[in-house]
Amino acid sequence: AISSMGSRKRKKQNERSEASVQVSEFFVNAEGTGEKVNLSDLLGTVEKTSGASNKTKKQLRNLQSSKETLELPLNKQQTEKIQRGIAYEKTAAEVSCWRNIILQNQKAEQMVFPLNQESPGPKRVEQVVAGWKVQTPLEQEIFRLLHINSQPVDDPVLTPVEEQSLKAMSLEEAKIRRAELQKARALQSYYEAKAKREKKIKSKKYHKVQRKAKCKDFLKQFDEMVKTNPEGALEELKKMELSRMEERMSLKHQNSGKWAKSKAIMAKYDDSARKAMQEQLQMNKDLTQKIVVPSDDEHESNEEGLETIPDFVNDSEPVIDSVNPWMRGQLTHEEPEVSCVTTEDVQTAEEENEEEELVGEFERKRKLRQADEEDLIPTEEERKRAEDVVEVSDKEEEDDDDDDEEEEEEDVSEFNTLFRLMRSEKTLEGSNQTREGLNTPGQEDEEGLLNEGQIRVRNIEDLEVLGEFVDPQPIAEPSLPRTAAVEATSEPPYKKKREIDLKEVLTKEAKAVKVPFLPTVVDEEERDEQISIIKEAFAGDDVISDFIKDKSKLEAAGRPEVVDLTLPGWGEWGGVGLKPSRWKRKRFRIKTAPPPPRQDQKLPDVIISENRNASVASHQVSQLPFPFQNTAQFESSIRTPIGPTWNTQSVVKNMTKPKVITKMGAIIEPMCSGNQQGAITHANTNIKNNSTVYTWIPPATAKNIVFV
Amino acid sequence: MSAVMPELLTSTHVEKMKKKKPPKRYWEETENTDQSQRRPEEEEGKAGQNQNESTVKERPLKRKNDERLEKKDPFPGEAPIPHKQLQKFQRGEKCKVPAGARRRLKEAITSSEAMSEHAQKQAARYDLLLPEDAGFLEGDEDEDTNTISQDDIADAVDITSGSKYFSLHLSQFGPYRLDYSRTGRHLLVGGKKGHVACIDWQTKDLMCEMNVMETVNDVKWLHTEAMFAVAQKRWLYIYDSKGVELHCVKKFNDVLRMQFLPYHFLLATASATGFLQYLDVSVGKEVAAICTKMGRLDVMAQNPHNAVIHLGHPNGTISLWSPNQKEPLVKMLCHRGAVRSLTVDKTGTYMVTSGLDRKLKVYDIRAFKPLHSCFLPAGASCLSLSQRGLLSAATGDIVQVYQNILGSSPVSKPYMAHRLRGQIWGLAYCPFEDVLGIGHGEGFTSMIVPGAGEPNFDALDTNPFRSYEQRQEWEVKALLEKVQPELIGLHPEQLSKVDQASFEQRHKEQVEALGFDPLAKVKFKPKTKKKGRSSAGAIEKRKRKVAHEDQRDEIRQSVQERTEREKELKEKSNEKKLGNKSTLDRFRK
């Protein structure tokens, strides 16, 4: 493969010696080879011939007169697309049987793999013994050693060595045995020497003769063997079967080799060459003949015999008779055609003979095949036959191909019709369009203008409609300032309100607590001191006012700033002491929307920071996870903690159990039900076109599904 | 396949059960029908469980025909859980499957609901395993509980409990600050004049004792009893339980008060210079240093619910801090005078403050609203809340304990009171014990307060009886489960909410955090080339090639648009011209 990747492809260029449209492979001008046979050509002869029936003539005439053309087949891409679609549907239907299982597995809280686990615990003895195999490398090694040293594996009573020692021989026996062995060795050396000598002989004829003799010998031996040693005979038979298979696989004796081709050319002129070819074919036939085992049912063999015998007879007969299929009286269904041909080519009898010889051979071969392959499927047989008869008739081949593709085409045909319909519609539309295109451009323009007009009209309508909306807008706009004004007016009371109500907050009726003991040291001085301290603490409402200041500062900072864009002197008089007019100030002040109310709005003595806690945000979920539709659902789903601090141990285990459990070291086989062998799920990756083919078996079907 | 099998199995079981039913007897008839009417679902449910039950049912029937001895479960089904208990473990609102929801959504919601319900039920069931009740003190008629002296109590209770009332006379280095370890087993006392000692207070076993020869402002246990921090005159020191100095953290100077956040492994310190600093004791790194700009910080408490630090200030305000924000999360004005002390309850719902204005106030810090306030004649210098909500307040040399102060109604008199020798400097309840530790000028006093401690402890979290190995194991687990300081905030439940900030805002935050804009275009930097092609001129040229790319794009676009517009106009005019043509115009050449 690597060498092929590297080398550049070379195109074989045909040599051209003569100037002609068609160049035959023998570099001879072959006129008329590429031309098609017209119906009219055939018709002329039909009219002349008397044998042809009127019916066929009429049909032919009708055919000629009809002007309907055949539909073009869909192009490759389209057909492939349709086929792919159908294939997809089929596989989808087949694959869908897994759907419930998949759903179930998705739903399952926990999956334990491998699925079909062996039940733990003790097993019955029979199970263990029956299923035991040498598995571990250690065991394998041990058994290998035992086998090598020919030690008993199952029932150790005596080792072979011991047995041998038990069967120790006597001296005479040993002598006899030694002599025998010596003789055998000598004989072997003689034989070897002889074989070497014979191998050196270069004469082909000699070898041929030798081989034939051997063959005869072998046959004799075989016959004897059948009687004496049936097992050996069976083995021989098997060998023959093997050679037959080889022959059937190869084209060794089918006149397809270099030698055979050269002979085929010569066969016209040379009888011996012809004979040699025939011999080769005969060889093929002999080799490929099925060996009849007598134990098989006789009926078949009888039939075979019936069919094969006449051929055999024909072969042994003189050459001309043997090769002529027309003389055999076993004509095929192609009779009429052939007869036509024969009627045409009566003049050149000799040439025909030679040609027919070849044809006859093929025919015979085919017959043989037929006989041999009766057990094969009819369609395949047909196909084989078609292959054989390629040279005889091209037409037939086409038919056969049609047969093969018929099934597919049946499926496709429906789509074909559909597509045809669609295409016709499309073309119709196209034609319409073109027709429209041909229309006067003025019309189109008018349409365009009309459209524009409509838009304008619509605009006006919109305006009218808008008017309803626009009107309230001015109302809404003043409302803002009004609210602002309200705010402004309300501010003073608000301010008053916001001052911490001392009664409410700080001097909330405090209950004096009776204490059983009074403080030990209650000196007057200390009391004075305390009072002074308290006075210090209460010096003014410092604490409260400071706090209020702080809060108002923060509130002010939080409020959006009003951007003043008024330019003094722009559009009116400017100068010292002149202020831009009120209208202008209002107009060029840009206010942004107020922020949401502060958390501490209603708590006068509390300031709550409005800063977002960004550090927690990095740990928070920022996007709603998949199945949930709103945050409330998700938050409620994670509201229960899973830690052992808040839960009992069993609950923690249950909550944190893994979704999938796999057993260490166990092979997880693909899921299957129904198939004993298990669903074969494997992937073949093709590196060349970077595609992967998956093969698997769905439950309860034995068919393989392959999808790419 | 495994998912398929169980269903099949159950169905087969059911069939078997039906087959195995014994033939009907006349005396059974009424009963059976009753049963079937009552609980058909239960039978079905049971049928799947096991076959043993059926066999149990059959045998007595065969044995005694005349007796109606069909053994049946007197308490069928699961054991019921009281509604109150269930309510206790309810977490949030249930979510219903919306109408027309897709399959996946349905599955997700139902499964999560089932799981949380199961968890809730199990937790409620296991609540049974917390059997201990809190103690209480009950006086006779016309007797105030606050008049009962500690000696009387110690005499009345058993010896072990009685031994919990004791005092250490340490008049030399007083007044003392104190801290109990989280398990309540170990006590750390630190005298103002440098005396530091840690004691296993139940066995009265002295672990270490030393004098640091410096002013000690505060002492605090770290995550285990193996280490403690001492805020000394200048710097923060960390010692181990043997009294060996492990660290002198010079970054933390003039520390006045400390708080340890156990789940974050953070030591928060408030200094005289107005700095609030966080030290991660697991890695020894300063997490945050915040300048509060509020002056001397000598009042500090933590909210155990959300690990927010509360600071009290001389201007009567209280500010709430997290290490993630440079300004206070919340600032509230609580007193007219300086804040003297504050404490927060275990659930993070209530905060109790006392100020120079001699008032004691209870706040609901979820709503930042005062609940009630009371006037203490001497004012409270120290406050502490126990696990079960008993408030102890130190007024001069008297410790008062209040009950039910976290309720809505104000209290009129204390639950208990105890007078000590010197000025009280530190107050702390011992966790899981009915003991209040008091550090004062004359040493340390341990006082029995019935009903103060939580009777049931979580042995996996804080086990008072844990061994050395258990402590080690706990330490590893706690470190693994350490909560990051970024998660500290006012609302810890925020983590389970979806962040709904806009992309712009998030981007802005990202830019702030990173210090640069990750989405901004990088400035073109010409490659250095060899063979004299990287001369200044060449580089300039190359730069000019890509200069003003975006501007160029804009120009290109605008030009293209203009040309297109012109083209359209032209076409229109052409059409107009054609429109004037007559039909015969096409024959004109």
Interface residues (C-beta under 8 A of the other chain):
Chain A: I101 Q104 N105 K107 A108 E109 M111 V112 L115 N116 T440 P441 G442 D445 E446 G448 L449 I500 V505 L506 T507 K508 E509 A510 K511 A512 V513 K514 V515 P516 F517 L518 P519 T520 V521 I533 I534 A537 F538 D542 V543 I544 D546 F547 D550 D600 L603 D605 V606 I607 I608 S609 N611 R612 N613 A614 S615 V616 A617 S618 H619 Q620 V621 S622 Q623 L624 F626 P627 F628 Q629 T631 A632 Q633 F634 E635 S636 S637 I638 R639 T640 P641 G643 P644 T645 W646 N647 T648 S650 V651 N654 M655 M671 S673
Chain B: M1 S2 A3 V4 R91 G92 E93 K94 C95 P98 A101 R102 R104 L105 E107 A108 I109 S111 S112 M115 S116 H118 A119 Q120 Q122 A123 R125 Y126 D144 N146 T147 N315 G316 T317 S322 N324 Q325 E327 P328 L329 V330 K331 M332 L333 C334 H335 R336 G337 A338 L356 D357 R358 K359 L360 F368 K369 P370 H372 S373 C374 F375 L376 P377 A378 T395 G396 D397 I398 Q400 P410 V411 S412 K413 P414 A417 R419 D458 L460 D461 E481 Q484 E486 L487 G489 Q494 L495 S496 K497 V498 D499 Q500 A501 Q505 R506 E509 E512 A513 E575 K576 L578 G579 K581 S582 T583
